Amino acid sequence: MKDLTSATREELLEIIGYQQGQIEELVARVEELEEENRRLRRGGGGGVQLAIKASRPPKQKKEHKRRDQAYVRRRERPDETVYHAMESCPDCGRKLCGGWEHRRRQVIEVVLPRVRVVEHVVMARRCGICGKRWVPKLGSRELGVQGKRRFGVSVQSLVATLHIACRVPSTRTAGKPMKVIRRLLGELWGLQVSAGEVVELLAGVVRAGRGELRRLHDEVRGSPAVCADETGWREDGQNGYLWTFTTPRVRYFVYDQSRSGLVAKEVLGEGFAGVTVSDFYAGYNRLEGKHQRCWVHLIRDLKELAELNGDRPDTLAWVEAVLSLYREAKVFAHPQARKRQQAQRRFQRTAAGLARPYLRDEGAPQRVLAQRIMRHLGELFLFVGDPRVPSGNNLAERSLRPAVVARKISGGTRSAKGSATKMALMSLLGTWQVQDKPLLASCQELLLSAPRA
């Protein structure tokens, strides 16, 4: 571009004219683009509509909703307060005093209790008028002890709770009987107890609970529905069986070397008028009266059948039909007993219709389960007619689970007396636990209220 400082007047006029022309062209182009922009905003751009987002309003700060309950550990009322402060300045060594609170921190500690030995002194007094000598008669409540033993009911209840509720083994461990319980008593309370004394403490709870055990047995026999189950148990290295008879409020355990149904018949009694809820074990067929077979076991087998025959649509459809029938029966409810019994018979007819086509079909994978359904047809839907009856014996299986864990830890019991003690303690503490009663306090009350042997 030419230097304008040396340009003549004619050259400057020519440049100005050229620039004015360019400005006019640019102004015309701007007006043309503005018109096109207005047309596009109105949607008149040949079917093409330009969408322009409006300006986003400024964000407002969210107000945090105050929770009804804080999911943090609340501060406890302190039993002791310890103040921490610097005594002197680390830089110049000047003594510091006064100050203000900077922060607080709570630490929860466990204070291990120690053994308290109480010596009871019985005083004899003579009446100055009649001359008779009088000595107070002390019972279990005054002394806090069962019988003539030296250990109080608090120790006795603690041993029973550790053994049953906490599953601390009391059998011989590494050649030392009662090693774990004795070690806990020594480590935590400084109490030295012999192995024989631990055994006697447990046996004492059983003796005190004989009346309560009879009451639990009677309550099981009088219940409208009892869930029954059994599992293996070893006594002195010999295989036996641990039986449980469970209601929503009671746990009752029995050990027997036999798995025969006669055991259940003896526990429930000849005149048992309730419903026995059990799995499909044939031993329960000896029981008279009504039965409800466990749907949980049947559903488990149905799902296994479906997994093994995933490539057979007819088998899968049959399994789904049986499961749908159970789900429909499970949600059925009616206030009138007559309507419930009618529904019970209707479900039985539907189940029979699903099972009959496969009873003699040896090539059908569902043949075995269909035969089971027909064999126990009258024992599958009693829970529909009577709402007090559960559809499965899951209650009994849950009550057996702690015993199975204890069996894996200790391996069982070592004598018939040990088995009887174990079953009685499991019945007592298991019942208190399901009734939400404090175990230590309930056991102490049982020991203090028991009559003298």
C-alpha positions as CSV (number, residue, x, y, z in Angstrom):
1,M,0.0,0.0,0.0
2,K,1.3,3.4,-0.9
3,D,2.5,5.8,1.8
4,L,-0.3,8.4,2.3
5,T,2.1,11.0,3.7
6,S,3.6,11.6,0.3
7,A,0.4,11.2,-1.8
8,T,-1.0,14.1,-3.8
9,R,-4.5,15.5,-3.4
10,E,-5.9,13.7,-6.4
11,E,-4.5,10.4,-5.1
12,L,-6.1,10.9,-1.7
13,L,-9.5,11.7,-3.2
14,E,-9.3,8.5,-5.3
15,I,-8.6,6.4,-2.2
16,I,-11.4,8.0,-0.3
17,G,-13.8,7.3,-3.1
18,Y,-12.7,3.6,-3.2
19,Q,-13.2,3.2,0.5
20,Q,-16.7,4.8,0.4
21,G,-17.7,2.2,-2.2
22,Q,-16.5,-0.7,0.0
23,I,-18.4,0.7,3.0
24,E,-21.6,0.9,1.0
25,E,-21.2,-2.7,-0.1
26,L,-20.6,-3.9,3.4
27,V,-23.6,-2.0,4.8
28,A,-25.8,-3.6,2.1
29,R,-24.5,-7.1,3.0
30,V,-25.1,-6.5,6.7
31,E,-28.7,-5.5,6.0
32,E,-29.2,-8.6,3.8
33,L,-27.9,-10.9,6.5
34,E,-30.1,-9.3,9.2
35,E,-33.1,-9.9,7.0
36,E,-32.2,-13.5,6.5
37,N,-31.7,-13.9,10.2
38,R,-35.1,-12.5,10.9
39,R,-36.7,-14.8,8.4
40,L,-35.0,-17.9,9.9
41,R,-36.2,-16.9,13.4
42,R,-39.8,-16.8,12.1
43,G,-39.3,-20.3,10.5
44,G,-39.5,-19.2,7.0
45,G,-36.2,-20.5,5.9
46,G,-37.5,-23.1,3.4
47,G,-38.7,-25.6,5.9
48,V,-35.5,-25.2,8.1
49,Q,-36.1,-23.9,11.6
50,L,-33.3,-22.5,13.7
51,A,-33.7,-23.4,17.3
52,I,-32.0,-21.0,19.6
53,K,-31.9,-21.9,23.3
54,A,-32.9,-19.2,25.7
55,S,-30.5,-17.9,28.2
56,R,-30.2,-20.3,31.2
57,P,-31.4,-18.6,34.4
58,P,-28.8,-18.4,37.1
59,K,-28.6,-21.4,39.4
60,Q,-30.1,-21.1,42.8
61,K,-28.5,-22.7,45.8
62,K,-30.2,-25.9,46.9
63,E,-31.6,-25.9,50.3
64,H,-30.4,-29.1,52.1
65,K,-33.3,-31.0,53.5
66,R,-32.9,-31.6,57.2
67,R,-33.0,-35.3,58.0
68,D,-35.2,-36.6,60.7
69,Q,-32.4,-38.9,61.9
70,A,-28.7,-38.4,61.7
71,Y,-26.8,-41.5,60.6
72,V,-23.8,-40.8,62.9
73,R,-23.0,-41.9,66.4
74,R,-24.5,-39.4,68.7
75,R,-22.5,-37.9,71.5
76,E,-22.8,-39.8,74.8
77,R,-23.0,-38.3,78.2
78,P,-19.4,-38.4,79.4
79,D,-18.5,-40.2,82.6
80,E,-15.2,-38.4,82.7
81,T,-13.8,-35.3,81.2
82,V,-10.1,-34.8,80.6
83,Y,-8.7,-31.4,79.7
84,H,-5.5,-31.1,77.6
85,A,-3.5,-27.9,77.4
86,M,0.1,-26.8,76.8
87,E,1.9,-26.0,80.1
88,S,4.5,-23.7,78.5
89,C,5.4,-22.0,75.2
90,P,7.6,-24.3,73.1
91,D,9.5,-21.3,71.7
92,C,10.2,-19.0,74.6
93,G,9.4,-21.3,77.5
94,R,6.9,-18.9,79.2
95,K,4.3,-20.5,81.4
96,L,0.8,-20.6,79.8
97,C,-2.5,-20.2,81.7
98,G,-6.2,-19.7,81.0
99,G,-7.2,-20.4,77.4
100,W,-10.4,-21.3,75.5
101,E,-12.0,-24.5,74.2
102,H,-10.5,-25.5,70.8
103,R,-12.3,-28.8,70.1
104,R,-13.8,-31.9,71.7
105,R,-13.4,-35.5,71.0
106,Q,-15.2,-38.5,72.6
107,V,-13.6,-41.9,73.1
108,I,-15.7,-44.8,74.1
109,E,-13.9,-47.3,76.4
110,V,-14.8,-50.6,77.9
111,V,-14.0,-50.9,81.6
112,L,-13.4,-54.5,82.3
113,P,-15.2,-55.6,85.5
114,R,-13.4,-57.5,88.2
115,V,-14.7,-60.3,90.4
116,R,-16.5,-59.1,93.6
117,V,-16.4,-61.5,96.5
118,V,-19.3,-61.1,98.9
119,E,-19.0,-62.7,102.3
120,H,-22.4,-63.2,104.0
121,V,-22.2,-63.2,107.8
122,V,-25.2,-64.8,109.5
123,M,-25.9,-63.3,112.9
124,A,-27.7,-65.0,115.7
125,R,-29.7,-62.9,118.1
126,R,-31.5,-63.8,121.3
127,C,-34.8,-62.3,122.5
128,G,-34.4,-60.6,125.9
129,I,-38.0,-61.4,126.8
130,C,-38.6,-65.1,125.8
131,G,-35.0,-66.0,125.7
132,K,-35.2,-67.7,122.3
133,R,-32.4,-67.5,119.8
134,W,-33.2,-66.4,116.3
135,V,-31.1,-66.9,113.1
136,P,-32.3,-65.6,109.7
137,K,-33.0,-68.2,107.0
138,L,-31.4,-67.1,103.8
139,G,-32.7,-68.2,100.4
140,S,-31.3,-67.9,96.9
141,R,-32.5,-64.3,96.4
142,E,-30.8,-63.1,99.6
143,L,-27.5,-64.8,98.8
144,G,-27.7,-64.5,95.0
145,V,-26.6,-68.1,94.5
146,Q,-28.1,-71.4,93.5
147,G,-27.9,-74.0,96.2
148,K,-24.6,-74.4,98.1
149,R,-22.2,-73.5,95.3
150,R,-19.8,-70.6,95.7
151,F,-20.3,-69.0,92.3
152,G,-23.3,-66.6,92.1
153,V,-26.0,-66.7,89.6
154,S,-24.3,-63.9,87.6
155,V,-21.4,-66.2,86.9
156,Q,-23.7,-69.1,86.2
157,S,-25.8,-67.0,83.7
158,L,-22.6,-65.7,82.0
159,V,-21.3,-69.2,81.4
160,A,-24.6,-70.4,79.9
161,T,-24.9,-67.3,77.7
162,L,-21.3,-67.6,76.5
163,H,-21.8,-71.3,75.7
164,I,-25.2,-71.1,73.9
165,A,-25.8,-67.6,72.6
166,C,-22.1,-66.8,71.9
167,R,-21.3,-70.3,70.7
168,V,-18.2,-70.6,72.8
169,P,-17.3,-74.3,72.8
170,S,-17.3,-76.1,76.1
171,T,-16.0,-79.4,74.8
172,R,-12.4,-80.6,75.1
173,T,-10.1,-78.4,73.1
174,A,-6.4,-79.4,72.6
175,G,-6.7,-81.8,75.5
176,K,-8.0,-79.2,77.9
177,P,-11.7,-79.3,78.7
178,M,-13.6,-76.0,78.8
179,K,-10.5,-74.2,77.7
180,V,-12.1,-71.3,75.8
181,I,-14.7,-70.5,78.5
182,R,-12.2,-70.8,81.3
183,R,-9.8,-68.5,79.5
184,L,-12.4,-65.8,78.8
185,L,-13.4,-65.8,82.5
186,G,-9.8,-65.5,83.5
187,E,-8.8,-62.8,80.9
188,L,-11.9,-60.6,81.3
189,W,-12.9,-61.0,84.9
190,G,-9.8,-62.5,86.6
191,L,-11.9,-65.5,87.7
192,Q,-10.2,-68.9,87.9
193,V,-12.7,-71.7,87.3
194,S,-12.0,-75.4,87.0
195,A,-13.3,-77.5,84.1
196,G,-15.6,-79.5,86.3
197,E,-17.1,-76.4,87.8
198,V,-18.0,-75.0,84.4
199,V,-19.8,-78.3,83.7
200,E,-21.6,-78.0,87.0
201,L,-22.6,-74.4,86.4
202,L,-24.3,-75.4,83.1
203,A,-25.9,-78.4,84.7
204,G,-27.3,-76.2,87.5
205,V,-29.1,-74.0,85.0
206,V,-30.7,-77.1,83.5
207,R,-31.8,-78.3,86.9
208,A,-33.3,-74.9,87.7
209,G,-35.1,-74.9,84.3
210,R,-36.9,-78.2,84.5
211,G,-40.2,-76.7,85.2
212,E,-39.7,-74.1,82.4
213,L,-38.7,-76.9,80.0
214,R,-41.9,-78.8,80.8
215,R,-43.9,-75.6,80.2
216,L,-42.2,-75.1,76.8
217,H,-42.9,-78.8,75.9
218,D,-46.6,-78.3,76.8
219,E,-46.7,-75.1,74.7
220,V,-45.3,-76.9,71.7
221,R,-47.9,-79.6,72.0
222,G,-50.7,-77.1,72.3
223,S,-49.6,-75.0,69.4
224,P,-51.8,-74.8,66.3
225,A,-48.8,-75.3,64.0
226,V,-45.3,-76.7,64.8
227,C,-42.3,-76.5,62.4
228,A,-40.2,-79.7,62.7
229,D,-36.7,-80.5,61.4
230,E,-33.7,-82.5,62.2
231,T,-29.9,-82.4,61.5
232,G,-26.9,-84.6,62.3
233,W,-25.3,-84.4,65.8
234,R,-22.4,-86.4,67.2
235,E,-22.3,-87.7,70.8
236,D,-18.9,-89.1,71.9
237,G,-18.0,-89.8,68.3
238,Q,-21.3,-91.6,67.5
239,N,-23.7,-90.2,64.9
240,G,-27.1,-89.1,66.1
241,Y,-29.7,-86.5,65.3
242,L,-30.7,-83.1,66.8
243,W,-34.5,-82.5,66.4
244,T,-36.1,-79.1,66.7
245,F,-39.8,-78.3,67.2
246,T,-40.4,-74.6,66.7
247,T,-43.2,-72.1,67.0
248,P,-43.1,-68.3,66.6
249,R,-42.6,-68.1,70.4
250,V,-40.8,-71.3,71.4
251,R,-37.7,-73.3,70.5
252,Y,-37.6,-76.9,71.7
253,F,-34.7,-79.2,71.0
254,V,-34.3,-83.0,71.5
255,Y,-31.3,-85.3,70.8
256,D,-31.8,-88.9,69.8
257,Q,-29.7,-91.5,68.1
258,S,-32.5,-92.4,65.8
259,R,-34.0,-90.4,62.9
260,S,-37.2,-92.4,63.0
261,G,-40.5,-90.5,63.0
262,L,-41.2,-92.1,66.4
263,V,-39.0,-89.3,67.9
264,A,-41.3,-86.6,66.6
265,K,-44.4,-88.7,67.6
266,E,-43.1,-89.0,71.2
267,V,-42.3,-85.2,71.5
268,L,-45.6,-84.0,70.0
269,G,-47.7,-86.7,71.7
270,E,-50.4,-89.1,70.5
271,G,-53.2,-86.5,70.7
272,F,-51.4,-83.6,68.9
273,A,-54.2,-81.7,67.2
274,G,-52.1,-79.1,65.5
275,V,-50.5,-79.0,62.0
276,T,-47.0,-80.4,61.6
277,V,-45.0,-78.3,59.1
278,S,-42.0,-80.3,57.7
279,D,-40.1,-81.2,54.6
280,F,-40.9,-84.3,52.6
281,Y,-38.9,-86.7,54.8
282,A,-40.9,-89.9,55.1
283,G,-40.3,-90.2,58.8
284,Y,-42.9,-87.5,59.5
285,N,-45.5,-89.7,57.9
286,R,-45.8,-91.6,61.2
287,L,-47.3,-88.5,62.8
288,E,-51.1,-88.5,62.9
289,G,-53.1,-85.4,62.2
290,K,-52.7,-82.7,59.6
291,H,-49.5,-82.0,57.7
292,Q,-48.2,-79.0,55.8
293,R,-45.3,-79.9,53.5
294,C,-42.6,-77.3,53.0
295,W,-42.9,-75.3,49.8
296,V,-39.4,-73.9,50.2
297,H,-37.9,-77.4,49.6
298,L,-40.3,-78.0,46.7
299,I,-39.4,-74.7,45.1
300,R,-35.7,-75.5,45.4
301,D,-36.2,-78.7,43.5
302,L,-38.3,-77.0,40.9
303,K,-35.6,-74.4,40.2
304,E,-33.0,-77.2,40.0
305,L,-35.2,-79.0,37.5
306,A,-35.5,-75.8,35.4
307,E,-31.7,-75.4,35.4
308,L,-31.0,-78.9,34.3
309,N,-33.6,-78.7,31.5
310,G,-33.1,-75.2,30.2
311,D,-33.4,-76.5,26.6
312,R,-36.9,-78.0,27.1
313,P,-39.6,-75.3,26.8
314,D,-42.3,-77.7,28.0
315,T,-40.5,-78.4,31.3
316,L,-39.8,-74.8,31.9
317,A,-43.4,-73.9,31.2
318,W,-44.5,-76.6,33.7
319,V,-42.2,-75.3,36.4
320,E,-43.4,-71.8,35.9
321,A,-47.0,-73.0,36.1
322,V,-46.4,-74.6,39.5
323,L,-44.5,-71.6,40.8
324,S,-47.3,-69.3,39.7
325,L,-49.9,-71.5,41.4
326,Y,-47.9,-71.2,44.7
327,R,-47.5,-67.4,44.3
328,E,-51.3,-67.1,43.8
329,A,-51.9,-69.3,46.9
330,K,-49.4,-67.3,49.0
331,V,-51.2,-64.0,48.4
332,F,-54.7,-65.3,48.9
333,A,-56.5,-64.0,52.0
334,H,-60.1,-64.0,53.1
335,P,-61.7,-63.3,56.5
336,Q,-64.2,-66.2,56.2
337,A,-62.9,-69.7,56.9
338,R,-65.4,-71.3,54.5
339,K,-64.0,-69.2,51.6
340,R,-60.4,-70.1,52.5
341,Q,-61.2,-73.8,52.6
342,Q,-62.9,-73.5,49.2
343,A,-59.8,-71.8,47.8
344,Q,-57.6,-74.6,49.4
345,R,-59.6,-77.3,47.5
346,R,-59.4,-75.2,44.3
347,F,-55.6,-74.9,44.5
348,Q,-55.4,-78.7,45.1
349,R,-57.4,-79.4,42.0
350,T,-55.3,-77.1,39.9
351,A,-52.1,-78.7,41.2
352,A,-53.5,-82.2,40.5
353,G,-54.3,-81.1,36.9
354,L,-50.7,-80.0,36.5
355,A,-49.2,-83.2,37.8
356,R,-51.5,-85.9,36.3
357,P,-50.2,-85.8,32.7
358,Y,-46.6,-86.7,33.8
359,L,-47.2,-89.4,36.4
360,R,-46.5,-92.3,34.1
361,D,-44.4,-90.5,31.5
362,E,-41.0,-91.9,32.1
363,G,-39.4,-89.6,29.5
364,A,-40.7,-86.4,31.3
365,P,-38.1,-84.8,33.5
366,Q,-40.9,-83.5,35.8
367,R,-42.2,-87.0,36.5
368,V,-40.6,-87.3,40.0
369,L,-41.9,-84.0,41.2
370,A,-45.3,-84.6,39.7
371,Q,-45.5,-87.8,41.7
372,R,-44.5,-86.0,44.8
373,I,-47.2,-83.4,44.3
374,M,-49.9,-86.1,43.9
375,R,-48.6,-88.0,46.8
376,H,-48.8,-85.0,49.1
377,L,-51.6,-83.2,47.4
378,G,-53.7,-82.8,50.6
379,E,-50.6,-81.5,52.5
380,L,-49.5,-78.7,50.2
381,F,-52.2,-76.0,50.7
382,L,-53.2,-76.2,54.3
383,F,-51.7,-72.7,54.8
384,V,-54.5,-71.3,52.6
385,G,-57.2,-72.7,54.8
386,D,-55.5,-71.7,58.1
387,P,-53.5,-68.5,58.2
388,R,-51.7,-69.6,61.3
389,V,-49.9,-72.4,59.4
390,P,-46.8,-71.3,57.5
391,S,-46.2,-72.5,54.0
392,G,-42.7,-73.8,54.8
393,N,-40.6,-74.9,57.7
394,N,-38.0,-72.2,57.4
395,L,-38.6,-71.3,61.0
396,A,-37.2,-74.7,62.1
397,E,-34.3,-74.4,59.8
398,R,-33.4,-71.0,61.2
399,S,-33.6,-72.3,64.7
400,L,-31.2,-75.2,63.8
401,R,-28.6,-72.9,62.2
402,P,-26.9,-71.9,65.5
403,A,-26.7,-75.5,66.5
404,V,-25.1,-76.4,63.2
405,V,-22.5,-73.7,63.6
406,A,-21.8,-74.9,67.2
407,R,-21.4,-78.5,65.9
408,K,-18.8,-77.3,63.4
409,I,-16.9,-75.6,66.1
410,S,-17.0,-78.2,68.9
411,G,-17.8,-81.4,67.0
412,G,-20.8,-82.2,69.2
413,T,-21.1,-83.4,72.8
414,R,-19.1,-86.1,74.7
415,S,-21.7,-87.8,76.8
416,A,-25.5,-88.4,77.1
417,K,-25.5,-86.0,80.0
418,G,-23.7,-83.4,77.9
419,S,-26.3,-83.8,75.1
420,A,-29.2,-83.4,77.5
421,T,-27.6,-80.3,79.0
422,K,-27.0,-78.9,75.5
423,M,-30.5,-79.4,74.3
424,A,-32.1,-78.0,77.5
425,L,-29.9,-74.8,77.3
426,M,-30.6,-74.4,73.6
427,S,-34.3,-74.6,74.3
428,L,-34.3,-72.1,77.2
429,L,-32.0,-69.5,75.7
430,G,-33.3,-69.9,72.2
431,T,-36.9,-69.3,73.5
432,W,-35.7,-66.2,75.5
433,Q,-33.9,-64.9,72.4
434,V,-36.9,-65.3,70.1
435,Q,-39.1,-63.5,72.7
436,D,-36.6,-60.6,72.8
437,K,-35.8,-61.2,76.5
438,P,-32.4,-60.3,78.0
439,L,-30.5,-63.6,78.3
440,L,-28.4,-62.8,81.4
441,A,-31.3,-61.3,83.3
442,S,-33.7,-64.1,82.3
443,C,-31.2,-66.8,83.3
444,Q,-30.6,-65.1,86.7
445,E,-34.3,-64.9,87.4
446,L,-34.7,-68.5,86.5
447,L,-31.9,-69.5,89.0
448,L,-33.2,-67.4,91.8
449,S,-36.8,-68.4,91.4
450,A,-36.2,-72.2,91.1
451,P,-37.2,-74.3,94.1
452,R,-34.6,-75.9,96.2
453,A,-33.6,-79.4,95.0
